[in-house]
Amino acid sequence: MLFNFRGQDIYYEVHGEGTPLLVLNGLMMTTNSWTFMVETLSERYQLILVDMLDQGQSAAATDDYTQADQVELIKAFLDFLTLETVNIMGISYGSEVAIQFTVKYGSYVNKLFLSNACPNTNDWLKDIGRSWIEAMQSPLNFYLSTIPIIYSPAFYNNNQAWFKKRQELLLGVFSQPGYLERMKRLITSAESYDSRSELHKITQPTYILGASHDLITPLDQQRELYEAIENAQFSVIQSCGHASMYEKPQEFLGALIGFLETPAPLSIV
């Protein structure tokens, strides 16, 4: 299904019924990335998947943008769906958009689940992104620069048959006309991200899920979020890299569902 944002078609899917759960993709993810979780989550919630600007089946951006534009896209999307409150789950790039959305439009957010998140694009993360842009001379260079570092070394080494199939699939995606230009805009859009001075504005129950072998957003960044957000919980998936939902899907789902189904504590006035 499509909705229009500033003259551009944005792709989305809605599965199931119940309390709305909006999922915000990581940088290279799309609505298709969640196929293996749709059945489990849609049995419990109204699962809402969306491709943001330059992702998946949504339109390619016609101009440069920042994550602030993705925030406005999500606001327009929820208004389009006439949803007053949702639970939000964001991973990596999507968690950054989720944080900024909650800061600006907190009345829409019931609970906030952040996986492999960070409070700002620091020099480490910025230069990783720039190295990916430099690797865009060919789809293979881009694959070799991005995919191994997203996973833990043990998972990468022990699942080579899966990664060979993954490489074949992703090289086909990366070779599509305009795809790498989309990735360049997405990477660049995150360079100015810095939520540190506004994290105190997030009062919603928040769950921060880290991974012990995350080289993209190391654990100290999740701890910084945990310490700055008042009603936050924090846990770590052990022996796992940045793509935690692929490496340890049961632990990922267990943390998400457990958080969403635990009643929020009552406020004492």
RARA-V975377 format. One record per pair of residues at least 24 apart in sequence whose ideal C-beta (glycine too) atoms are under 8 Angstrom apart, sorted by the first residue. I is the first residue (numbers start at 1). J is the second residue. If there is no record, write none. Layout:
i j
I J
I J
This chain:
i j
3 76
3 77
3 80
5 53
5 72
5 73
5 76
5 77
8 53
8 58
8 59
8 61
8 62
9 58
9 59
10 50
10 51
10 52
10 53
10 58
10 59
10 73
10 77
11 50
11 51
11 56
11 57
11 58
12 48
12 49
12 50
12 51
12 77
13 48
13 49
13 50
14 46
14 47
14 48
14 49
14 81
15 41
15 42
15 46
15 47
15 49
16 41
16 42
16 43
16 44
16 45
16 46
16 47
17 46
18 44
18 45
18 46
19 45
19 46
19 87
19 110
19 260
20 45
20 46
20 48
20 83
20 85
20 86
20 87
21 45
21 46
21 47
21 48
21 86
21 87
21 88
21 89
21 260
22 48
22 50
22 74
22 78
22 86
22 87
22 88
22 89
23 47
23 48
23 49
23 50
23 89
23 90
23 94
24 50
24 52
24 74
24 88
24 89
24 90
24 91
24 93
24 94
24 95
24 97
24 98
25 50
25 51
25 52
25 55
25 56
25 91
25 93
25 94
26 91
26 92
26 93
26 94
26 116
26 243
27 92
27 93
27 183
27 186
27 187
27 190
28 146
28 183
29 55
29 56
29 91
29 94
30 55
30 56
30 57
31 56
31 57
32 56
36 249
37 245
37 249
37 253
40 253
41 253
41 257
44 257
44 260
44 261
45 87
45 260
48 81
48 86
50 74
50 77
52 94
52 97
53 185
53 186
54 182
54 183
54 185
54 186
55 182
55 186
60 178
60 181
60 182
61 182
61 185
64 185
64 188
64 189
65 185
65 189
66 189
66 192
66 193
67 93
67 96
67 97
67 100
67 189
67 190
67 192
67 193
68 100
69 189
70 97
70 189
71 97
71 100
71 101
71 104
71 105
74 101
75 101
75 104
75 105
75 108
78 108
83 108
84 108
85 109
85 110
86 110
87 111
87 112
87 113
87 260
88 112
88 113
89 113
89 115
89 256
90 114
90 115
90 117
91 115
91 116
91 117
91 244
91 245
92 116
92 117
92 216
92 217
92 242
93 186
93 190
96 121
96 190
96 193
96 195
99 195
99 199
99 202
99 225
100 193
100 195
102 202
102 204
103 195
103 198
103 199
103 201
103 202
106 201
106 202
106 203
106 204
109 204
110 204
111 204
111 205
111 206
111 207
111 259
111 260
111 264
112 202
112 204
112 205
112 206
112 207
113 206
113 207
113 209
113 255
113 256
113 259
113 260
114 206
114 207
114 208
114 209
114 222
114 225
115 209
115 244
115 245
115 252
116 209
116 210
116 211
116 214
116 216
116 217
116 222
116 242
116 243
116 244
117 208
117 217
117 221
117 222
117 225
118 217
118 221
118 222
118 224
118 225
119 194
119 195
119 196
119 199
119 221
119 224
119 225
119 228
120 193
120 194
120 195
120 196
121 190
121 191
121 192
121 193
121 194
122 221
124 218
125 190
125 216
125 217
126 191
128 216
129 187
129 188
129 190
129 191
130 187
132 183
132 187
133 184
133 187
133 188
136 180
136 183
136 184
139 171
139 174
139 175
139 180
140 171
142 174
142 180
142 183
143 167
143 170
143 171
143 174
149 215
149 216
149 242
150 216
150 241
150 242
150 243
151 241
151 242
151 243
151 246
151 247
152 211
152 212
152 213
152 239
152 240
152 241
152 247
153 213
153 241
154 213
154 239
155 240
155 241
155 247
156 241
196 224
196 228
199 225
199 228
199 229
200 228
200 229
200 230
202 229
202 230
202 231
203 230
203 231
204 231
205 231
205 233
205 259
205 264
206 231
206 232
206 233
207 232
207 233
207 234
207 235
207 255
207 256
207 259
208 232
208 233
208 234
208 235
209 235
209 236
209 237
209 244
209 252
209 255
209 256
210 234
210 235
210 236
210 237
211 236
211 237
211 240
211 241
211 242
211 244
211 247
211 248
212 236
212 237
212 238
212 239
212 240
213 239
213 240
213 241
214 240
214 241
214 242
214 244
215 241
215 242
216 242
217 242
233 259
